[in-house]
Each structure stands twice: as C-alpha cells, then as structure tokens.
Amino acid sequence: MRATLKQLLLERLHARQDHPVFSVVRRFDDNRLSHLTGADLMLRAERMQALWDQTCGPGPKTIVLAYGHGELFLSSLVACLLSDVTIVPIAAPRPGSQSERTRHIVADSGAAAVFCDAAQLDNLARALDVDADHGPACPVVGLELDGTVAATAPRALEGTGTRTQDPGPVLIQYTSGSTRLPKGVRIFADQIIANGKLCGDRFRISETTRFVNWLPHYHDMGLMGGILYPLLRGGYSAQMSPFDMIRSPAFWLRTISEMRATMSGGPAFAFAHALAHVSDRDLEGLDLSSWVTAFCGAEPIPADLLPAFRQRFAPAGLRPEAVFACYGMAEFTLYAAGETELETAPDAGENTYPCQLTPETRAVLRVFDPETCLPVADGMQGEIWLRGGSVGRGYLNLPEDSRETFGVSAAGGEAEGPWLRTGDIGRIVGNWLFITGRIKDILIVNGRKIAATELEWLAANMHDALNPSAAAAFMSDPNMSGGAVLMIEHKSAKSVIDAPDTLKDAIKRAAAGEWGIRLDDIRFLPRGKLERTSSGKIRRQAIAEAWRNEQQAKAHAS
C-alpha cells in the first residue's frame, strides 16, 4: 500500500529529528543562519495547528499565508501537510502594490483567515481594505517569528472559510496572472506525490541533496521544487530571501559554495542577472564544483544564455553538464520536462534553449495542433499538452476555464489522455523540447501566426543594449492582422542607444522583411518599466490593453 503524503512527511521528519531539515540564510542579520530540525518542525506545526483552530474553529479550513520567506512559512507548510488545512501562499504585499491581486485571492479562495508577519500587518490591512464595507470576511492576524500572535487587523470580521469538502486540496496554487487576475489551481496530495516522484527521479533528489533556494515560496518552482520536494525526498534545503538574490547574485553563488550545495536554480532572468552582476572579484574563492543540478526554467530561455553561464563560471568549478533547461507549470503541480543533458543540444534555428526529453518525460508530454487537437509530427510546431498524475484538479470557481484546460481529449481518440492544455507553443526535435511562446501571445499576419517572442528576439539581436527577456510585442488591433507594437527594455541602466530612430527604422524593415509585420509603434524603455506578474513575467496582454486605451484617449482628445 502506497504511503500517504502525511505518512511520508512524518517518516522524513523523524529521520531528521535531530538534524536540520531547513536552514534560513540571511545576507545581513545578527542571526545570519538559523536551523529547523525535524523535531523543531513537528513542534512548531503542532502550535500552528492549535492557533488555526483557535482563530478559525476546528475542522477543515482554507487559510491564506502572506509571509515573507523564513521560519513562519516553513512551519505553516508542515502544519498544513499534517492536518486538514488548505493553504494559499501569497506574496506579502508591499505598500501600494498588488492590492487587487491580494483582494482577489482572499475572496476567491474563501479563506477562513489570513496570516502574515507582524511587520506586514498594516500593509496587508490596507491592501485588503479591511476597514471598508467590502473588507474580507475573515480575521487578519500578524505573527511574531516564534508563531505567537502580535496583533489582528482592526474591524476584522468572523471567518467564513470552513471547507465542506474533505479531504480537500493541500493547497490552492495561484498562477502568475499574466493576463489579468490569477487563477487558483487545486492541488491535492496525490498530485504532489506523483509530481514529487517525477521531478525527484529526474533531478536525482535524495537524502544527500543539499538545496539552496532563493525562489519565492508563493510560486510553484520555489514552493514545490525549492522546499517541498527536497523535504519529501529526505534532503536538506537552505532558504534565502528572493530580495537577497536580486540585490546580490554573488551572495546566491557564494551560499552555494559555502554550503556545498548540490542543487539550485531559477528562471532565465536569474542566470542572466548573475552573468551581468557577478564580477571577477566575486569569483575569487568561489567553489561551485558541488553544484550538480543547476536548473533553469519558468520562461523561454535565450539560446545563448546557458552556454554563456557555463563558460563564465567554469573557472569556479561549475560543471558544464550541471546547467540545463526545464519546463513546467502550476497546473501540472510543477515539473514536466528537462534534466541533466545526456547529449549536445541541437541547433534547430530557434531563439530558445531546449529541454532534454527522456522516456519518462516523453510519456507525459505531446505537441498538438491547437485548432484540430490532433498530434503533430516531431519537428512541427504546436501547443504542448501534458497528462498523468501531476495534473491539478481544475481551477477554483472557474468551471468553464477548467473544462477548456483540464481533462481535454485529443481529436479522433488519438493520443490517450485526458490532457492538460498548457497554452505554450513548442516543438520536439529529436530528444529535445523547444518552448517558443504562448498561444495568446501571437501576432497574426495574413493568416500566419508568429510568436511574440520571435519579434522580440529579432529586435534585441539588432542592438546589444536591448533585452529580449524584457519585451512585449502585441497586435495593434487584435481584430486586424498585420500591425504590431513592440516595447522593449534596456538591459541595464547604463546601456545606451546612440541613434534610437535609426534603430527603430532598422527593426521595422527587418520585421517587414521577415514576416510582413508592420510595426506601428516601437518604444525603448528603461529597465524595469514593463508591467510584470508577481513572478517577474511580462504581462503582454495587460500592456497591450494599456497601449490601446492610450491610443483611444489620444484619438478622442484630437
């Protein structure tokens, strides 16, 4: 009989009862390194469960966790896995930011309570507008580092989020919200076990794994890959703040070196950030020879990025085979494809770096024609579909979206499913998967469909100052083909374009010559100006909507 998630967790905690399961690493702090053993976690989880029952009442419930990185979240995660509580991890809102997203998640999840760090209570109360008539119908509680209650938000109402379904989801994992508002993916224990095995086997996570994780715990890559899977496979992980990594990528690499970590990674921007900001002096004394699993995913990876990263950090002992691309999504719990490369990646004329496929990942992945729902031959571009035990059980409160995305059948009964439609565009070449864009991020010219990333990369390749991973190309008018807009950021605050108008003209000629696209507007923007999701992805559709509204306002004014 297969062990349950709770049984598996208890086994791992008891095995490391007197040894650290997690460490929390801080860049600047008197308490720079703190540890949580298996015994610590079980004790803290028991206290956390009692607090939840005291605040919300006994029984199954859904709670929102708006913590920063560190002990409170780690204890809450373990408490959830050992109880009948569904957790909803979100970013701790900063002043004046993400209020709409935060309010949406609290209301959509039906939370019985919202818990946050004591220092974040006022910001969270403002974000949720708890003093207004439409404030959340649940307590908002600020906790000290040891888990004791510091304060509650004023005028918080009685909780109403007791679940009727039991067993319920382990967590509601909200997507980044690259269109407008995020969707809550319902992830149950069996999906975590299935995806944990798939990812753990392909990434070789075991009792000897030492993981350094800077990824946010409120996103699938950080939560599942950086915290939960090392825990469930018996390994150890050190947790550091995402802000410490952003402020100093050298600190990330130094932590890997000092802790003899075997595993760490992140999105493409993290690898590019390290290339741009880790100096020759930072390399002195750095030993990355222990780092055997350096995964890169979450967004299309520029074709030259990983080769450049390997070359740059080879003097510090980084093994070239350690660095590889991977692919996954929240709707699939986390991981779908990509692992240590068994052969040299092909040059297939793509602007993106591919993921290695093996029989295990090929079994859960196929490329389909998105319109006919028929599988396409290898080498042909189409929509990536996924299947298997890792597929989540639909979106919360969105039955129509769930039907369109989850449990889809291939046309004519071909390719046994059911399937998850990812919305990602890609193609398989040999044993490699190239991800080239998103179906909704498409430019249409005379019936031909071009991924927005194709235009973005074409433009970026025409000047070193432009960043292909920080760009938004979209249709000028979604109802008329041929016209497009390009907004693209500078790579850094110091980058300069001497003749911007000349460069714009050159990009327009290149786009017209390559695809027949007419560029109605090109804007070169300072770094960080494009609207992004909480995970850093460019919100192309939201940017497009804002641009079109601007054009309408100008037309009315004239």
C-alpha positions as CSV (number, residue, x, y, z in Angstrom):
1,M,0.0,0.0,0.0
2,R,1.4,3.4,-1.0
3,A,2.2,5.8,1.8
4,T,0.1,8.9,2.2
5,L,1.6,12.3,2.0
6,K,1.2,12.7,5.7
7,Q,2.9,9.4,6.4
8,L,5.7,10.2,4.0
9,L,6.3,13.6,5.7
10,L,6.3,12.1,9.2
11,E,8.8,9.5,8.1
12,R,11.1,12.2,6.8
13,L,10.8,14.4,9.8
14,H,11.5,11.5,12.2
15,A,14.6,10.5,10.1
16,R,16.0,14.1,10.6
17,Q,14.6,14.6,14.1
18,D,17.9,15.8,15.4
19,H,19.3,17.2,12.1
20,P,18.4,20.3,10.1
21,V,15.7,19.9,7.6
22,F,15.7,23.6,6.7
23,S,18.1,26.4,7.3
24,V,17.2,30.1,6.8
25,V,20.1,32.1,5.4
26,R,20.1,35.9,5.7
27,R,22.5,38.3,4.0
28,F,22.7,40.9,6.7
29,D,21.5,39.9,10.2
30,D,22.9,39.0,13.6
31,N,21.1,35.7,13.2
32,R,22.5,35.0,9.7
33,L,21.9,31.3,9.8
34,S,19.1,29.5,11.7
35,H,18.2,25.9,11.6
36,L,14.9,23.9,11.9
37,T,15.3,20.2,12.7
38,G,12.6,17.6,12.2
39,A,11.7,17.8,15.9
40,D,11.5,21.7,15.7
41,L,9.2,21.4,12.7
42,M,6.8,18.9,14.3
43,L,6.6,21.0,17.5
44,R,6.0,24.3,15.6
45,A,3.4,22.6,13.3
46,E,1.5,21.5,16.4
47,R,1.4,25.0,17.8
48,M,0.4,26.4,14.4
49,Q,-2.5,23.9,14.1
50,A,-3.7,25.0,17.5
51,L,-3.5,28.6,16.5
52,W,-5.5,28.0,13.4
53,D,-8.2,26.1,15.3
54,Q,-8.3,28.9,17.9
55,T,-8.7,31.6,15.2
56,C,-11.0,29.8,12.8
57,G,-12.6,27.0,14.7
58,P,-11.9,23.2,14.3
59,G,-12.4,21.2,11.2
60,P,-11.2,21.6,7.5
61,K,-10.5,25.1,6.5
62,T,-8.6,27.3,4.0
63,I,-6.2,29.9,5.1
64,V,-4.1,32.4,3.3
65,L,-0.4,32.8,4.2
66,A,1.1,36.2,3.4
67,Y,4.5,35.6,4.9
68,G,7.9,36.6,3.8
69,H,10.5,33.8,3.4
70,G,11.6,32.0,6.5
71,E,10.5,30.0,9.6
72,L,6.9,31.0,9.8
73,F,6.1,29.8,6.3
74,L,8.1,26.6,6.6
75,S,6.3,25.7,9.9
76,S,2.9,26.5,8.4
77,L,3.6,24.3,5.3
78,V,4.5,21.4,7.5
79,A,1.4,22.1,9.7
80,C,-0.8,22.0,6.6
81,L,0.6,18.8,5.4
82,L,0.0,17.1,8.7
83,S,-3.6,18.4,9.0
84,D,-6.8,19.0,7.1
85,V,-6.0,22.7,6.3
86,T,-5.7,24.0,2.7
87,I,-3.1,26.8,2.4
88,V,-3.0,29.6,-0.1
89,P,0.6,31.1,-0.2
90,I,0.8,34.6,-1.5
91,A,3.4,37.4,-1.6
92,A,3.5,39.7,1.4
93,P,2.1,42.9,-0.2
94,R,4.3,45.9,-0.3
95,P,2.8,49.4,0.3
96,G,0.7,50.4,-2.7
97,S,1.3,47.2,-4.7
98,Q,-0.6,44.1,-5.6
99,S,-3.8,45.2,-3.7
100,E,-6.2,44.0,-6.5
101,R,-4.4,40.6,-6.7
102,T,-4.4,40.1,-2.9
103,R,-8.0,41.0,-2.5
104,H,-9.0,38.7,-5.4
105,I,-7.1,35.7,-3.9
106,V,-8.5,36.1,-0.4
107,A,-12.1,36.4,-1.8
108,D,-11.7,33.7,-4.4
109,S,-10.2,31.2,-2.0
110,G,-12.9,31.7,0.6
111,A,-10.3,32.0,3.3
112,A,-11.1,31.4,6.9
113,A,-8.2,33.7,7.9
114,V,-5.2,35.5,6.6
115,F,-1.9,35.2,8.5
116,C,1.1,37.4,8.0
117,D,4.3,38.6,9.6
118,A,3.7,41.1,12.3
119,A,5.6,43.8,10.5
120,Q,3.4,43.3,7.4
121,L,0.0,43.6,9.2
122,D,-0.6,47.3,8.4
123,N,0.4,46.9,4.7
124,L,-1.9,43.8,4.4
125,A,-4.8,45.5,6.1
126,R,-4.5,48.4,3.7
127,A,-4.2,46.0,0.7
128,L,-7.3,44.2,1.8
129,D,-9.2,47.4,2.7
130,V,-10.4,45.8,6.0
131,D,-11.9,49.0,7.2
132,A,-14.2,49.3,4.2
133,D,-17.7,47.8,4.0
134,H,-16.4,45.3,1.4
135,G,-13.4,44.1,3.5
136,P,-12.6,40.4,3.9
137,A,-15.0,38.3,5.9
138,C,-12.1,36.7,7.9
139,P,-9.6,37.6,10.6
140,V,-6.2,39.1,9.5
141,V,-3.6,38.0,12.0
142,G,0.0,39.2,12.4
143,L,2.5,36.7,13.9
144,E,5.9,37.1,15.6
145,L,8.8,34.9,14.4
146,D,8.0,32.3,17.0
147,G,4.4,31.9,15.9
148,T,2.8,33.9,18.7
149,V,0.0,36.4,17.8
150,A,1.3,40.0,17.7
151,A,-2.0,41.8,16.6
152,T,-5.0,41.5,14.4
153,A,-6.2,44.0,11.9
154,P,-8.9,46.4,13.0
155,R,-12.6,45.5,12.4
156,A,-11.7,42.1,11.0
157,L,-14.9,40.1,10.7
158,E,-15.7,36.5,11.7
159,G,-14.2,33.8,9.5
160,T,-16.5,32.0,7.0
161,G,-14.0,29.8,5.1
162,T,-14.6,26.4,6.6
163,R,-14.3,23.8,3.8
164,T,-17.2,21.4,3.1
165,Q,-15.1,19.1,1.0
166,D,-12.8,16.7,2.9
167,P,-10.2,15.6,2.1
168,G,-9.7,18.9,0.3
169,P,-6.8,20.3,-1.7
170,V,-3.4,20.6,0.1
171,L,-3.0,24.0,-1.5
172,I,-4.5,26.4,-3.9
173,Q,-1.6,27.5,-6.1
174,Y,-2.4,30.8,-7.8
175,T,-1.0,31.4,-11.3
176,S,1.1,34.5,-12.0
177,G,-1.8,36.3,-13.6
178,S,-0.1,37.3,-16.9
179,T,-3.4,38.2,-18.4
180,R,-5.4,39.9,-15.6
181,L,-6.3,38.2,-12.4
182,P,-4.6,34.9,-11.2
183,K,-6.4,31.6,-11.2
184,G,-6.3,29.2,-8.3
185,V,-5.1,25.7,-9.3
186,R,-6.4,23.0,-6.9
187,I,-3.5,20.7,-5.9
188,F,-4.2,17.6,-3.9
189,A,-1.9,15.2,-2.1
190,D,-1.8,12.6,-4.9
191,Q,-0.7,15.2,-7.4
192,I,2.2,16.3,-5.0
193,I,3.3,12.6,-4.6
194,A,3.1,12.0,-8.3
195,N,5.0,15.1,-9.4
196,G,7.4,14.8,-6.5
197,K,8.4,11.4,-7.8
198,L,8.7,12.5,-11.4
199,C,10.8,15.6,-10.5
200,G,12.7,13.8,-7.8
201,D,13.7,10.9,-10.1
202,R,14.7,13.2,-13.0
203,F,16.6,15.7,-10.8
204,R,18.0,12.9,-8.6
205,I,16.8,14.4,-5.4
206,S,17.7,12.2,-2.4
207,E,18.8,12.2,1.2
208,T,22.2,13.5,0.1
209,T,20.6,16.6,-1.7
210,R,21.7,20.0,-0.4
211,F,19.4,22.6,-2.0
212,V,19.9,26.4,-1.9
213,N,16.6,28.0,-2.6
214,W,16.0,31.7,-3.2
215,L,12.8,31.3,-5.2
216,P,9.6,32.7,-3.7
217,H,7.6,30.2,-1.7
218,Y,4.3,31.6,-3.2
219,H,5.2,30.2,-6.7
220,D,5.3,26.6,-7.8
221,M,9.0,26.5,-8.6
222,G,10.0,27.8,-5.1
223,L,7.3,26.0,-3.2
224,M,7.4,22.6,-4.8
225,G,10.9,22.4,-6.2
226,G,12.7,24.5,-3.6
227,I,11.0,23.5,-0.4
228,L,8.6,20.5,-0.6
229,Y,10.3,18.0,-2.9
230,P,13.7,18.1,-1.1
231,L,11.8,17.7,2.2
232,L,9.7,14.7,0.9
233,R,12.8,13.0,-0.6
234,G,14.7,13.2,2.7
235,G,17.1,16.0,1.7
236,Y,18.1,19.3,3.2
237,S,17.5,22.9,1.9
238,A,18.7,26.3,2.8
239,Q,16.2,29.1,2.2
240,M,17.2,32.6,1.4
241,S,15.2,35.7,0.5
242,P,14.5,36.4,-3.2
243,F,15.4,40.0,-2.5
244,D,18.9,39.0,-1.3
245,M,19.5,37.1,-4.5
246,I,18.2,40.1,-6.6
247,R,20.4,42.6,-4.7
248,S,23.4,40.3,-4.9
249,P,23.5,37.3,-7.2
250,A,27.1,36.8,-5.9
251,F,25.6,36.1,-2.5
252,W,23.5,33.3,-4.1
253,L,26.5,31.7,-5.6
254,R,28.6,32.2,-2.5
255,T,25.9,30.5,-0.4
256,I,26.0,27.5,-2.8
257,S,29.8,27.4,-2.5
258,E,29.9,27.7,1.3
259,M,27.1,25.2,2.0
260,R,28.4,22.7,-0.6
261,A,25.0,22.7,-2.2
262,T,24.2,20.2,-4.9
263,M,21.1,21.8,-6.3
264,S,19.8,25.3,-7.0
265,G,18.3,27.2,-9.9
266,G,15.7,29.6,-11.1
267,P,14.2,31.4,-14.1
268,A,16.3,32.6,-17.0
269,F,16.5,36.1,-15.6
270,A,18.4,34.8,-12.6
271,F,21.1,33.3,-14.7
272,A,21.3,36.5,-16.8
273,H,21.4,38.6,-13.7
274,A,24.4,36.6,-12.4
275,L,26.2,36.9,-15.7
276,A,25.7,40.7,-15.6
277,H,26.5,41.4,-12.0
278,V,28.9,38.8,-10.6
279,S,32.4,40.3,-11.1
280,D,35.8,38.7,-11.5
281,R,36.5,39.7,-7.9
282,D,33.3,37.9,-6.8
283,L,34.7,34.7,-8.4
284,E,37.7,34.7,-6.1
285,G,37.5,31.8,-3.7
286,L,34.2,30.6,-5.2
287,D,33.9,26.8,-5.5
288,L,30.8,25.6,-7.5
289,S,32.1,22.1,-8.0
290,S,29.4,20.6,-5.7
291,W,26.6,22.2,-7.8
292,V,25.5,19.3,-10.0
293,T,21.8,20.3,-10.6
294,A,21.6,23.9,-11.9
295,F,18.1,24.0,-13.4
296,C,16.7,27.0,-15.4
297,G,13.1,27.3,-16.4
298,A,9.8,29.2,-15.8
299,E,10.2,31.3,-19.0
300,P,11.6,30.9,-22.5
301,I,15.4,30.7,-22.2
302,P,17.5,32.7,-24.8
303,A,19.6,30.2,-26.8
304,D,22.9,31.7,-25.8
305,L,22.2,32.1,-22.1
306,L,23.1,28.7,-20.6
307,P,26.3,28.3,-22.7
308,A,27.4,31.7,-21.6
309,F,26.7,30.8,-17.9
310,R,28.7,27.6,-18.2
311,Q,31.6,29.4,-19.7
312,R,31.6,32.3,-17.2
313,F,31.5,30.1,-14.1
314,A,33.7,27.2,-15.3
315,P,36.8,28.8,-13.6
316,A,34.8,28.5,-10.3
317,G,34.5,24.7,-10.8
318,L,31.0,24.7,-12.3
319,R,30.5,21.5,-14.3
320,P,29.1,22.2,-17.8
321,E,26.7,19.3,-17.6
322,A,25.2,20.6,-14.4
323,V,23.4,23.5,-16.2
324,F,20.2,22.6,-18.0
325,A,16.8,23.9,-19.0
326,C,13.5,22.6,-17.6
327,Y,9.8,23.1,-18.2
328,G,6.7,23.0,-16.1
329,M,3.7,24.9,-14.8
330,A,1.4,25.3,-11.8
331,E,-1.4,23.4,-13.5
332,F,0.9,20.4,-13.6
333,T,1.9,20.9,-9.9
334,L,5.3,21.9,-11.1
335,Y,7.7,19.8,-13.2
336,A,7.1,18.4,-16.7
337,A,10.4,18.1,-18.5
338,G,14.2,18.8,-18.6
339,E,17.2,17.3,-16.8
340,T,20.9,16.9,-17.0
341,E,21.8,16.8,-20.6
342,L,22.7,13.3,-22.0
343,E,23.7,14.7,-25.4
344,T,24.6,18.0,-27.0
345,A,21.6,20.3,-27.6
346,P,20.8,20.7,-31.3
347,D,21.0,23.9,-33.2
348,A,17.4,23.9,-34.6
349,G,17.3,27.5,-35.7
350,E,15.4,28.5,-32.6
351,N,16.0,31.6,-30.4
352,T,15.3,29.5,-27.2
353,Y,17.4,26.9,-25.4
354,P,15.7,23.4,-25.3
355,C,14.8,20.9,-22.6
356,Q,16.2,17.4,-22.7
357,L,13.5,14.7,-23.0
358,T,13.7,11.1,-21.8
359,P,11.2,8.3,-22.0
360,E,9.8,9.3,-18.6
361,T,9.0,12.9,-19.6
362,R,8.0,12.0,-23.2
363,A,5.3,9.8,-21.6
364,V,3.6,12.9,-20.1
365,L,4.1,15.4,-23.0
366,R,3.0,15.7,-26.6
367,V,2.6,18.5,-29.1
368,F,-0.8,19.1,-30.7
369,D,-2.3,21.3,-33.4
370,P,-4.3,23.7,-31.1
371,E,-7.1,24.1,-33.7
372,T,-7.6,20.5,-34.8
373,C,-6.5,18.9,-31.5
374,L,-4.5,16.3,-33.5
375,P,-0.9,15.4,-32.5
376,V,1.7,16.9,-34.8
377,A,4.8,15.1,-36.1
378,D,8.2,15.8,-34.4
379,G,9.7,18.9,-35.8
380,M,6.3,20.6,-36.2
381,Q,5.3,23.5,-34.0
382,G,2.1,23.3,-31.9
383,E,0.6,23.5,-28.5
384,I,2.2,21.5,-25.7
385,W,-0.2,19.2,-23.8
386,L,0.5,17.3,-20.6
387,R,-1.0,14.2,-19.0
388,G,-0.6,12.0,-15.9
389,G,-0.9,12.0,-12.2
390,S,0.6,15.5,-11.8
391,V,-2.3,17.3,-13.5
392,G,-4.2,19.5,-11.0
393,R,-7.9,19.2,-10.5
394,G,-9.0,22.3,-12.3
395,Y,-9.2,26.0,-11.3
396,L,-11.1,27.1,-8.2
397,N,-14.5,28.6,-9.0
398,L,-13.9,28.6,-12.8
399,P,-15.7,25.6,-14.2
400,E,-15.6,26.8,-17.8
401,D,-11.9,27.6,-17.8
402,S,-11.3,24.3,-16.1
403,R,-13.2,22.4,-18.9
404,E,-11.2,24.2,-21.6
405,T,-7.9,23.5,-19.9
406,F,-8.1,20.3,-17.9
407,G,-9.3,16.8,-18.9
408,V,-9.2,17.6,-22.7
409,S,-9.4,14.7,-25.2
410,A,-7.4,14.5,-28.5
411,A,-9.4,14.6,-31.7
412,G,-10.4,11.2,-33.1
413,G,-9.5,9.4,-30.0
414,E,-5.8,9.7,-30.9
415,A,-3.2,10.0,-28.1
416,E,-4.8,8.6,-25.0
417,G,-5.5,11.3,-22.4
418,P,-7.1,13.1,-20.7
419,W,-4.8,16.0,-21.4
420,L,-3.9,19.4,-19.9
421,R,-3.7,22.2,-22.5
422,T,-0.8,24.4,-21.5
423,G,-1.2,27.3,-23.9
424,D,2.5,27.1,-24.6
425,I,3.9,26.8,-28.1
426,G,6.7,24.5,-28.9
427,R,8.1,21.6,-30.9
428,I,10.0,18.4,-30.4
429,V,13.3,17.9,-32.3
430,G,14.8,14.5,-31.6
431,N,15.0,14.2,-27.8
432,W,14.6,17.9,-27.2
433,L,11.6,20.2,-26.5
434,F,11.8,23.8,-27.7
435,I,9.3,26.2,-26.0
436,T,8.9,29.3,-28.2
437,G,6.0,31.3,-26.8
438,R,2.4,31.4,-25.7
439,I,-0.7,30.9,-27.9
440,K,-2.3,34.1,-26.6
441,D,1.0,36.0,-27.3
442,I,0.7,35.6,-31.0
443,L,1.0,38.1,-33.9
444,I,-1.2,37.3,-37.0
445,V,-0.1,38.5,-40.4
446,N,-2.2,37.4,-43.4
447,G,-3.3,34.2,-41.6
448,R,0.2,33.4,-40.5
449,K,0.8,33.1,-36.7
450,I,4.1,34.3,-35.3
451,A,5.0,34.0,-31.6
452,A,5.5,37.4,-30.0
453,T,8.9,36.3,-28.7
454,E,10.1,35.9,-32.3
455,L,9.7,39.6,-33.0
456,E,11.1,40.5,-29.5
457,W,14.3,38.5,-30.1
458,L,14.7,39.8,-33.6
459,A,14.7,43.3,-32.3
460,A,17.0,42.6,-29.4
461,N,19.6,40.9,-31.7
462,M,19.9,44.2,-33.5
463,H,21.4,46.1,-30.6
464,D,23.4,44.9,-27.5
465,A,21.5,47.4,-25.3
466,L,18.1,45.7,-25.7
467,N,16.9,42.9,-23.5
468,P,15.0,40.1,-25.3
469,S,13.7,38.7,-21.9
470,A,12.1,42.1,-21.1
471,A,9.9,42.9,-24.1
472,A,6.3,42.9,-25.1
473,A,5.2,42.5,-28.8
474,F,1.4,42.5,-29.5
475,M,-1.2,43.3,-32.1
476,S,-2.0,46.9,-32.6
477,D,-5.6,45.9,-33.1
478,P,-6.5,42.3,-32.1
479,N,-9.2,42.2,-34.8
480,M,-7.0,43.2,-37.7
481,S,-3.9,41.3,-38.8
482,G,-0.6,42.9,-39.9
483,G,0.0,45.7,-37.4
484,A,2.0,45.3,-34.2
485,V,3.6,47.2,-31.4
486,L,7.0,46.5,-29.7
487,M,8.0,47.7,-26.3
488,I,11.5,46.6,-25.1
489,E,13.6,47.5,-22.2
490,H,17.3,48.3,-21.9
491,K,19.4,45.6,-20.4
492,S,20.8,47.9,-17.8
493,A,20.6,51.5,-16.5
494,K,24.0,52.1,-18.2
495,S,23.1,50.9,-21.7
496,V,22.9,53.5,-24.4
497,I,21.4,53.6,-27.9
498,D,23.1,56.4,-29.8
499,A,20.6,56.7,-32.7
500,P,17.3,55.3,-31.5
501,D,15.3,56.5,-34.5
502,T,17.7,54.8,-36.9
503,L,17.5,51.6,-34.9
504,K,13.7,51.7,-34.9
505,D,13.7,52.1,-38.7
506,A,16.0,49.1,-39.0
507,I,13.8,47.0,-36.7
508,K,10.7,47.9,-38.8
509,R,12.5,46.9,-42.0
510,A,13.6,43.6,-40.5
511,A,10.1,42.7,-39.2
512,A,8.5,43.6,-42.5
513,G,11.1,41.6,-44.5
514,E,10.9,38.6,-42.2
515,W,7.2,38.2,-41.7
516,G,5.4,41.2,-43.4
517,I,4.7,42.7,-40.0
518,R,4.0,46.4,-39.9
519,L,5.3,48.0,-36.7
520,D,3.0,50.9,-35.7
521,D,5.0,51.8,-32.6
522,I,8.4,50.9,-31.1
523,R,9.4,52.1,-27.6
524,F,12.8,51.6,-25.9
525,L,12.1,51.7,-22.2
526,P,14.3,52.0,-19.1
527,R,15.0,48.7,-17.3
528,G,12.0,47.6,-15.1
529,K,9.3,49.8,-16.7
530,L,7.2,47.0,-18.3
531,E,4.4,45.6,-16.2
532,R,5.2,42.2,-14.7
533,T,3.4,39.5,-12.8
534,S,4.5,38.8,-9.2
535,S,6.9,36.2,-10.5
536,G,8.5,38.6,-13.0
537,K,6.9,37.5,-16.2
538,I,6.0,40.2,-18.7
539,R,2.2,40.9,-18.8
540,R,1.9,41.3,-22.6
541,Q,-1.9,41.3,-22.7
542,A,-2.2,43.9,-19.9
543,I,0.5,46.0,-21.6
544,A,-1.4,45.7,-24.9
545,E,-4.7,46.8,-23.3
546,A,-3.0,49.8,-21.7
547,W,-1.4,50.8,-25.1
548,R,-4.8,50.5,-26.9
549,N,-6.5,52.6,-24.2
550,E,-3.8,55.2,-24.6
551,Q,-4.4,55.3,-28.4
552,Q,-8.2,55.6,-27.9
553,A,-7.7,58.5,-25.4
554,K,-5.4,60.3,-27.9
555,A,-8.0,59.8,-30.7
556,H,-10.8,61.3,-28.5
557,A,-8.6,64.2,-27.4
558,S,-7.9,65.1,-31.0
